[in-house]
């Protein structure tokens, strides 16, 4: 499999709705699959005869698109990442047409408040938020830094912010691990096994702290 060694991924946490007549990847045609060496994770290479990411076609070549897939031990939950959000949505529609999927809700505002108060395992290198109380003059805000949660300006603004996406950084190494939003959308830099293990660790943290609400079934949107 000719899979890239590193690329910036975008994708989503996914769940199977009740009544879905398939399991993950059961009927995924034209898809090469191989294990990554990290439990639960697979590399996928989707091969098609048409350009799906804006390439110029000469009418004879094939096009291949890399994906990273992880199913949970419960099997009804999964992660799917590609190098463009539109490709992830297209992959689901074409390769998993019988899989009725949804995205969970994440309590990003509570996560932000908790990490501002006590950043135990992760700090925040970016926060995206809607701003309340300023009308049309100021509606959204993005803050970036090595430790945004420790900035006085964020503490002052926090009561007026409704955070909807954060980028998490490991405190022990200082490396960014995962950016994740309130509708389950996520992205990270894939660089082999360690990057996948780091994503797993973040998701365990979010699950153990009950920031992920699988009972709220949202429509996926990566555009």
C-alpha positions as CSV (number, residue, x, y, z in Angstrom):
1,X,0.0,0.0,0.0
2,X,1.4,3.4,-1.0
3,X,0.3,5.3,2.1
4,X,1.8,8.7,3.1
5,X,4.1,8.8,6.1
6,X,2.7,12.0,7.3
7,X,-0.3,14.3,6.5
8,X,-2.7,16.6,8.3
9,X,-6.0,14.7,8.8
10,X,-9.5,15.9,9.2
11,X,-12.5,13.7,10.2
12,X,-15.0,12.9,12.9
13,X,-16.1,10.7,15.8
14,X,-18.9,8.6,14.4
15,X,-21.6,6.4,15.7
16,X,-24.0,3.9,14.0
17,X,-27.6,4.6,14.5
18,X,-29.9,1.9,15.6
19,X,-31.3,-0.1,12.6
20,X,-28.2,0.3,10.5
21,X,-28.1,-2.7,8.2
22,X,-24.3,-2.9,8.0
23,X,-21.1,-2.8,10.1
24,X,-18.1,-0.6,9.6
25,X,-16.3,-1.3,6.3
26,X,-18.4,-4.4,5.6
27,X,-19.2,-3.3,2.1
28,X,-16.4,-0.9,1.4
29,X,-15.4,-1.7,-2.2
30,X,-12.2,-0.4,-3.9
31,X,-10.6,0.1,-0.5
32,X,-7.3,-1.4,0.4
33,X,-6.9,-2.0,4.1
34,X,-4.0,-2.8,6.4
35,X,-3.4,-2.6,10.2
36,X,-1.2,0.2,11.5
37,X,0.4,-1.7,14.4
38,X,-1.7,0.3,16.9
39,X,-4.7,-1.6,18.3
40,X,-7.9,-0.7,16.5
41,X,-6.4,1.5,13.9
42,X,-6.3,0.7,10.1
43,X,-4.9,2.5,7.1
44,X,-7.3,2.7,4.2
45,X,-6.5,3.6,0.6
46,X,-9.6,4.4,-1.5
47,X,-8.9,4.0,-5.2
48,X,-11.3,5.6,-7.7
49,X,-11.3,6.5,-11.4
50,X,-12.3,10.1,-11.0
51,X,-10.8,13.1,-9.2
52,X,-12.5,13.9,-5.9
53,X,-10.2,16.6,-4.5
54,X,-10.0,19.1,-7.4
55,X,-7.3,17.3,-9.4
56,X,-7.1,17.7,-13.2
57,X,-8.1,14.4,-14.9
58,X,-6.7,13.2,-18.2
59,X,-9.3,10.5,-18.3
60,X,-7.0,7.5,-17.9
61,X,-5.4,7.5,-14.5
62,X,-6.8,6.4,-11.1
63,X,-6.8,8.4,-8.0
64,X,-6.1,7.2,-4.5
65,X,-7.0,8.8,-1.2
66,X,-5.6,7.9,2.3
67,X,-7.9,7.4,5.3
68,X,-7.3,6.4,8.9
69,X,-10.0,4.4,10.6
70,X,-10.5,3.2,14.1
71,X,-13.4,1.2,15.6
72,X,-14.1,1.0,19.3
73,X,-14.5,-2.1,21.3
74,X,-18.2,-1.5,21.4
75,X,-18.1,-1.6,17.6
76,X,-20.9,1.0,17.1
77,X,-18.4,3.9,17.6
78,X,-15.6,4.8,15.3
79,X,-13.2,7.4,14.0
80,X,-12.7,8.3,10.4
81,X,-10.0,10.7,9.1
82,X,-9.0,11.7,5.6
83,X,-7.0,14.6,4.2
84,X,-10.1,16.7,3.4
85,X,-13.5,16.9,5.1
86,X,-15.4,16.6,1.8
87,X,-13.5,13.3,1.1
88,X,-14.6,11.8,4.4
89,X,-18.2,12.7,3.6
90,X,-18.0,11.3,0.1
91,X,-16.3,8.1,1.3
92,X,-19.2,7.5,3.8
93,X,-21.8,8.1,1.1
94,X,-20.2,5.9,-1.5
95,X,-18.4,3.2,0.4
96,X,-20.7,2.8,3.4
97,X,-24.2,3.7,2.0
98,X,-26.0,1.5,4.4
99,X,-24.3,2.8,7.5
100,X,-26.6,5.3,9.1
101,X,-24.1,7.4,11.0
102,X,-24.2,10.3,13.5
103,X,-21.8,12.4,15.4
104,X,-21.8,12.8,19.2
105,X,-21.9,16.1,21.0
106,X,-18.9,17.3,23.0
107,X,-19.1,19.6,26.0
108,X,-16.4,21.9,24.8
109,X,-17.4,24.8,27.1
110,X,-17.1,22.6,30.2
111,X,-13.8,21.2,28.9
112,X,-12.4,24.7,28.4
113,X,-13.5,25.8,31.9
114,X,-12.0,22.7,33.5
115,X,-8.6,23.1,31.7
116,X,-8.5,26.8,32.6
117,X,-9.0,25.9,36.2
118,X,-6.7,22.8,36.3
119,X,-4.8,21.6,33.3
120,X,-3.8,18.2,34.5
121,X,-2.8,16.2,31.4
122,X,-3.5,18.7,28.6
123,X,-3.2,22.4,28.0
124,X,-4.9,24.3,25.2
125,X,-3.0,25.8,22.3
126,X,-6.1,27.1,20.5
127,X,-9.7,28.0,21.4
128,X,-12.4,28.9,19.0
129,X,-15.5,30.5,20.5
130,X,-18.7,32.4,19.9
131,X,-18.8,35.7,21.8
132,X,-22.1,36.6,23.6
133,X,-23.3,40.1,24.4
134,X,-21.6,42.1,21.6
135,X,-24.2,41.8,18.9
136,X,-22.9,41.9,15.3
137,X,-19.8,43.8,16.2
138,X,-18.0,40.8,17.7
139,X,-19.4,37.3,17.0
140,X,-16.5,34.8,17.0
141,X,-13.0,34.7,18.4
142,X,-9.9,32.5,18.0
143,X,-7.1,32.5,20.5
144,X,-3.7,30.8,19.9
145,X,-0.7,30.3,22.1
146,X,1.5,27.8,23.9
147,X,-1.0,27.7,26.9
148,X,-4.1,29.8,26.1
149,X,-5.8,28.6,29.2
150,X,-3.2,30.4,31.4
151,X,-3.7,33.7,29.7
152,X,-5.3,36.5,31.8
153,X,-7.2,37.8,28.7
154,X,-9.0,34.4,28.4
155,X,-9.9,34.3,32.1
156,X,-11.4,37.8,31.7
157,X,-13.4,36.9,28.6
158,X,-14.4,33.4,29.6
159,X,-17.9,34.4,31.0
160,X,-18.8,35.9,27.6
161,X,-17.4,33.0,25.5
162,X,-19.2,29.9,24.2
163,X,-16.2,27.7,23.1
164,X,-16.9,25.2,20.3
165,X,-13.5,23.9,19.4
166,X,-10.1,23.5,21.1
167,X,-6.6,22.2,20.2
168,X,-5.1,20.1,23.0
169,X,-1.4,19.9,23.8
170,X,0.3,17.4,26.0
171,X,1.7,19.1,29.1
172,X,4.6,16.6,29.5
173,X,5.9,16.9,25.9
174,X,4.4,20.3,24.7
175,X,3.3,18.6,21.5
176,X,-0.1,19.3,20.0
177,X,-2.2,16.1,19.8
178,X,-5.7,16.8,18.6
179,X,-8.1,19.6,17.6
180,X,-11.7,18.7,18.4
181,X,-15.1,20.4,18.1
182,X,-18.5,20.4,19.7
183,X,-20.0,18.2,16.9
184,X,-17.3,15.5,17.0
185,X,-15.2,17.0,14.2
186,X,-11.5,16.5,14.8
187,X,-8.1,16.8,13.1
188,X,-4.5,15.9,13.9
189,X,-1.1,15.5,12.3
190,X,-0.5,11.9,11.4
191,X,3.1,10.8,11.8
192,X,2.9,7.1,12.4
193,X,2.2,5.1,15.5
194,X,2.9,7.6,18.2
195,X,0.4,10.1,16.8
196,X,-2.3,7.4,16.8
197,X,-1.5,6.5,20.4
198,X,-1.7,10.1,21.4
199,X,-5.1,10.4,19.8
200,X,-6.3,7.3,21.7
201,X,-5.0,8.9,25.0
202,X,-6.9,12.1,24.4
203,X,-10.1,10.2,23.6
204,X,-9.7,8.1,26.8
205,X,-9.3,11.4,28.7
206,X,-12.5,12.9,27.1
207,X,-14.4,9.7,27.7
208,X,-13.4,9.3,31.3
209,X,-14.3,12.9,32.1
210,X,-17.6,12.5,30.3
211,X,-17.1,15.3,27.8
212,X,-18.4,13.1,25.0
213,X,-22.2,12.6,24.9
214,X,-23.1,9.8,22.5
215,X,-26.8,10.1,23.4
216,X,-27.0,13.3,21.4
217,X,-27.0,12.2,17.8
218,X,-25.9,15.0,15.5
219,X,-25.6,15.3,11.8
220,X,-22.0,15.2,10.5
221,X,-20.7,18.4,8.9
222,X,-17.0,18.8,7.9
223,X,-17.3,21.7,5.5
